[in-house]
Amino acid sequence: MVQYLSQYNIILVGFLASLTSGLLTSVGTLPIFFARNISKKLMDALLGTAAGIMLAATSFSLVIPAIEKAGGGARGAGIVLVGILAGGIFLDLIDKCFPNTNLMANSMPDTGSKNGLFDINRPEMRKVWMFILAITVHNFPEGMAVGVGFGDGDISNGLSIAIGIGLQNMPEGLAVALPLIREGFPRWEAFLVSMATGLVEPIGGLLGVGLVNIAQPMLPFLLAVAAGAMLFVIAHEVIPESQTDRGNSKLATYALMVGFVIMMFMDVVLG
């Protein structure tokens, strides 16, 4: 495979690899077309699993690689520290741009009152879009990571990164689609939104492989910014939402642990 790909333009290969890993987000969304009803208990378990997946992806796919790429030690940790805080502050500022930011929905909404996919006047949709935004933001530096992997000239390393990130994107795609379905949106709309979150990866991949000398120094900070954005949404939105029904709180907690260890295993094995 490596020998076969080496005959093609490295920028094209890097772009296609990052595009493929991004499209795997939509592959992970396919189960929504086979599930008719999603109970509150199942939703809490899935949200808990999504939180665990996001925590593991933040730790093993973003924070640790960012520290390593920044050179490690106090300097690397300092760069990542600033990036994480910047990512959290960025999401907090975005959060303040939405109306009714202090309102939290603890019950299933009346889907008959839905005004559209971009109705951010409803606090339920504000939370959903915050979650989607965090996933989208974190996908961009992941695409850059794929592009930089190929831009270095190491096709084998680039493929390894693309496969690992692509498999990681599958459960993230499902995590994006499920809240939209819960809010009463058609499954095809949820599928398209989920797919769109992954399509920022080839943009980052193209930048990474085409401008590797510029992008590589930027990559640690961008990875850290994505980690901060993820942590903000996990702590501010996903975990609290999964714990609203006290009868399901322990189930959601165990689901978080399961999601974390599964993603940890995938990151380590595929890393």
Backbone hydrogen bonds, N-H to C=O, Kabsch-Sander energy under -0.5 kcal/mol:
donor,donor_aa,acceptor,acceptor_aa,energy
5,L,1,M,-2.6
6,S,2,V,-1.6
7,Q,4,Y,-1.0
8,Y,5,L,-1.8
13,V,9,N,-2.3
14,G,10,I,-2.4
15,F,11,I,-2.3
16,L,12,L,-2.7
17,A,13,V,-2.3
18,S,14,G,-2.2
19,L,15,F,-2.3
20,T,16,L,-2.4
21,S,17,A,-2.3
22,G,18,S,-2.0
23,L,19,L,-2.4
24,L,20,T,-1.2
25,T,22,G,-1.5
26,S,23,L,-1.0
27,V,23,L,-1.1
28,G,24,L,-1.8
29,T,25,T,-0.5
29,T,26,S,-0.7
30,L,26,S,-0.6
30,L,27,V,-1.2
32,I,29,T,-2.1
33,F,30,L,-2.1
34,F,31,P,-1.7
35,A,31,P,-0.9
36,R,34,F,-0.6
39,S,37,N,-0.6
43,M,39,S,-2.7
44,D,40,K,-2.6
45,A,41,K,-1.9
46,L,42,L,-2.7
47,L,43,M,-2.8
48,G,44,D,-2.4
49,T,45,A,-2.3
50,A,46,L,-2.7
51,A,47,L,-2.5
52,G,48,G,-2.2
53,I,49,T,-2.6
54,M,50,A,-2.7
55,L,51,A,-2.4
56,A,52,G,-2.4
57,A,53,I,-2.8
58,T,54,M,-2.5
59,S,55,L,-2.4
60,F,56,A,-3.2
61,S,56,A,-0.6
61,S,57,A,-1.6
62,L,57,A,-0.7
62,L,58,T,-0.6
63,V,58,T,-3.1
64,I,59,S,-2.3
66,A,62,L,-2.0
67,I,63,V,-2.3
68,E,64,I,-2.3
69,K,65,P,-2.9
70,A,66,A,-1.6
71,G,68,E,-1.4
72,G,67,I,-2.5
76,G,72,G,-2.3
77,A,73,G,-2.5
78,G,74,A,-2.3
79,I,75,R,-2.4
80,V,76,G,-2.2
81,L,77,A,-2.5
82,V,78,G,-2.3
83,G,79,I,-2.2
84,I,80,V,-2.9
85,L,81,L,-2.2
86,A,82,V,-2.4
87,G,83,G,-2.5
88,G,84,I,-2.3
89,I,85,L,-2.6
90,F,86,A,-2.5
91,L,87,G,-2.0
92,D,88,G,-2.1
93,L,89,I,-2.6
94,I,90,F,-2.2
95,D,91,L,-2.4
96,K,92,D,-1.7
97,C,93,L,-0.7
97,C,94,I,-1.0
98,F,95,D,-1.3
103,L,100,N,-1.5
106,N,104,M,-0.5
111,T,109,P,-1.0
113,S,110,D,-2.0
114,K,111,T,-1.3
119,D,116,G,-1.5
120,I,118,F,-1.5
122,R,119,D,-0.6
126,R,122,R,-1.9
127,K,123,P,-2.0
128,V,124,E,-1.9
129,W,125,M,-2.7
130,M,126,R,-1.9
131,F,127,K,-2.1
132,I,128,V,-2.4
133,L,129,W,-2.6
134,A,130,M,-2.1
135,I,131,F,-2.0
136,T,132,I,-2.4
137,V,133,L,-3.0
138,H,134,A,-2.2
139,N,135,I,-1.3
140,F,136,T,-1.1
142,E,138,H,-0.9
143,G,139,N,-2.2
144,M,140,F,-2.0
145,A,141,P,-2.3
146,V,142,E,-1.8
147,G,143,G,-2.4
148,V,144,M,-3.2
149,G,145,A,-1.9
150,F,146,V,-1.7
151,G,147,G,-3.0
152,D,148,V,-1.8
153,G,150,F,-2.2
154,D,149,G,-0.8
155,I,153,G,-1.1
158,G,154,D,-2.3
159,L,155,I,-2.7
160,S,156,S,-2.1
161,I,157,N,-2.3
162,A,158,G,-2.4
163,I,159,L,-2.7
164,G,160,S,-2.2
165,I,161,I,-2.6
166,G,162,A,-2.4
167,L,163,I,-2.4
168,Q,164,G,-1.8
169,N,165,I,-1.9
170,M,166,G,-0.8
170,M,167,L,-0.5
172,E,168,Q,-1.0
173,G,169,N,-2.3
174,L,170,M,-1.5
175,A,171,P,-2.1
176,V,172,E,-1.7
177,A,173,G,-1.9
178,L,174,L,-2.3
180,L,176,V,-0.8
181,I,177,A,-2.1
182,R,178,L,-2.4
183,E,179,P,-1.4
184,G,181,I,-1.9
185,F,180,L,-2.0
190,A,186,P,-2.1
191,F,187,R,-2.4
192,L,188,W,-2.2
193,V,189,E,-2.5
194,S,190,A,-2.3
195,M,191,F,-2.4
196,A,192,L,-2.3
197,T,193,V,-1.7
198,G,194,S,-0.9
198,G,195,M,-0.7
199,L,195,M,-0.9
199,L,196,A,-0.5
200,V,197,T,-0.5
201,E,198,G,-1.5
203,I,199,L,-0.5
204,G,200,V,-2.1
205,G,201,E,-3.1
206,L,202,P,-2.6
207,L,203,I,-2.0
208,G,204,G,-2.7
209,V,205,G,-2.7
210,G,206,L,-2.0
211,L,207,L,-2.2
212,V,209,V,-0.5
214,I,211,L,-1.2
215,A,211,L,-3.5
216,Q,212,V,-2.3
218,M,214,I,-1.0
219,L,215,A,-1.8
222,L,218,M,-2.2
223,L,219,L,-2.8
224,A,220,P,-2.0
225,V,221,F,-2.5
226,A,222,L,-2.3
227,A,223,L,-2.0
228,G,224,A,-2.5
229,A,225,V,-2.3
230,M,226,A,-2.3
231,L,227,A,-2.7
232,F,228,G,-2.2
233,V,229,A,-1.9
234,I,230,M,-2.7
235,A,231,L,-2.5
236,H,232,F,-2.6
237,E,233,V,-2.5
238,V,233,V,-2.1
239,I,234,I,-2.5
241,E,237,E,-2.1
242,S,238,V,-2.0
243,Q,239,I,-0.9
243,Q,240,P,-0.7
244,T,241,E,-1.1
246,R,244,T,-0.9
248,N,245,D,-2.1
249,S,245,D,-0.5
249,S,246,R,-0.7
252,A,248,N,-2.7
253,T,249,S,-2.0
254,Y,250,K,-2.6
255,A,251,L,-2.4
256,L,252,A,-2.1
257,M,253,T,-2.0
258,V,254,Y,-2.5
259,G,255,A,-2.8
260,F,256,L,-2.4
261,V,257,M,-2.5
262,I,258,V,-2.3
263,M,259,G,-2.1
264,M,260,F,-2.6
265,F,261,V,-2.4
266,M,262,I,-2.3
267,D,263,M,-2.8
268,V,264,M,-2.5
269,V,265,F,-2.8
270,L,266,M,-2.4
271,G,267,D,-1.1
